[in-house]
Amino acid sequence: MPLPESTWLRVTTQLDCLSTLLAGAESTALERKPSPDKWSARENLAHLARYQHVFMERLERIRTERDPQIPRYLAEHDPQWKSWAPRPSSELLEDLRTQRSELVRHIREWTDSDLAKTGIHSRLGRLTAIEWLEFFLLHEAHHLLAIFQRARESNSVT
């Protein structure tokens, strides 16, 4: 099962939009929350950076284990989240770039049979590695939209 070209392009380029999304955003805008229970732009960046590490671990399990059970990821239940949430944007952006290069290198090494291997998501059921990549990219895109919105919301939002 070969990796679709559109999936590969998104894996290799989706984070390129960050410079546009964050262009001109002041640090105060990156910290602003639309409500106390919603993440700021910087916290969304932290989530993307942390989740990219988690996703790499999940992909490795899919490649090396037979149908591993993979629970839904919730930052609030991740013991490492508290150390990721306060990191500065510059550090998070650097980590995102570094880890994405690792993810690309990792995927480039996978064979078609590796891409056809499956892992079982607690809510979505059995997914191939390709479907896991699509899920990852859609999840990431959702948070990229939130980053764009938070960075541009008016100063009246607290």
N, C-alpha and C positions, 0 to 999 in steps of 0.2 A: 504494500500500500504506500505509494509515494506521497510525499508531502505536497499539498497543492501550492502552486506558485503564489497565490494570493496570501496564504497563511505565512509562507516564507517571507514575503515582502513585508508583511505587518510585523513579524517577529524582528526583522532586521531594521525596520524604519519607524515603527510606531512612536517610539520615544523621541524621535527627532522633532516632534511638535513642541516639546517642552520649552525651547527657547522662544518660540512665538507665544505660547500660552503665558509665559512669565515675563515677557518683554515689558519693561516699564513699571512692573509691579513693585511697589515699595514694600519693605519688610513688614510694615504695619498691616498692609493689605494681605500679606501671606499668613499673618497670625489671626486675622479676623474670622470669627465664627458666625454663621447665620443664626445659630441658636446654641445654647449651652450643650445640647446633646449631639451637635453636628461637628465634624472635623473642619479645621481650617485648611487652607491650601497646603501649608507646610505639613500638617498632620496627614493629609492625603498623600503627599510625597513620601512621608515616612512609611505609610501603609504599603505603598507600591514597592518601596525599596525592601522592606521586610518580607513582603509576600513573594517577591522574586526569589529570595533565598529559600523560602518554604516550597515554592513551586519546583525549584531545581531538585530539592530532596524528594519531592513527590515523583518527578519524572524518573529519577534514579530508581526508586522503588518499583515503578511500573516496568522499567527495563529489566530489573533483576529478580523481581518476585512474580509469582503467578497470581494474577487478579488481587493485588493488595487492596484491603479495605482502607479507604482514605476519607477521614471525616471532614465535614465542612470546616473551613477555616474561619475563625472569629478572632479578631485581634484581641478582644477583651479576655479571651481564654488562653492567649499566647503568653507564657511567662517572660518572653523576651521583648514583648511589645513596649513595656514601660521604659526600656532602655533605648528603644527606637523613636518613640513619640517625641522626645524633646530635642532630637538632633537638629543641627542647623541645616538650612536648605542647601547650602553649598556642599556639605558632606553627603546629604541624601542624593543630590544630583550626581555627584561623583560615583557613589555606590551604585546607583541605577545604571550608569554607563558601563561601569566595570562588570557588574553582574550580567548585563545584557550581552556584553561581548562573550562572557563565559557561557551563557545560555545558547547563543548562536553557535559557538564552537562545539558545544555539547550536541546540539541537534544535528549539526553538519556530520557528526560521526555516526549517527544512527542509521541503521539499515532500514529498508522497507519493512522487514519483519519486526524490527524494534518498534517502528511507528504503528504497527498493527496490534501491538500488545495492549492489554487493557488493565485498568484500575477501576475499582468500584467506589464511586462517590456516594456518600451517605444519603444524599437527596436526589441525585440525578441518575444513579445506577451505573451500569457498566459503560465506560467510555474508552475509546481507543486513545493512544497517545496523541494522535492528531486532534481528536475531539477535546482532549484535555488542553492542548495548545490553544484551540479556538476559545474554549471557556476562559482560559487565562487572559487572552487578548481582549475579549469582550469585557471582562472584569476590569482590566487595566484601562480600557477606553472609558468606562463609566467613571473611574476616578480621575482620569485626565479631564473629562468634562467638569467634574466638581472642582478641580484645581483652577480651570479657566474661569468658572463662575465665581469662586471665592476671591481670586486675584483681582477681579474686575467689579465686584459688588460695591455699591456706594458706601461712603464712610458712615452713613447713618445706620448701617447694619452692625449689630454688636453680637 
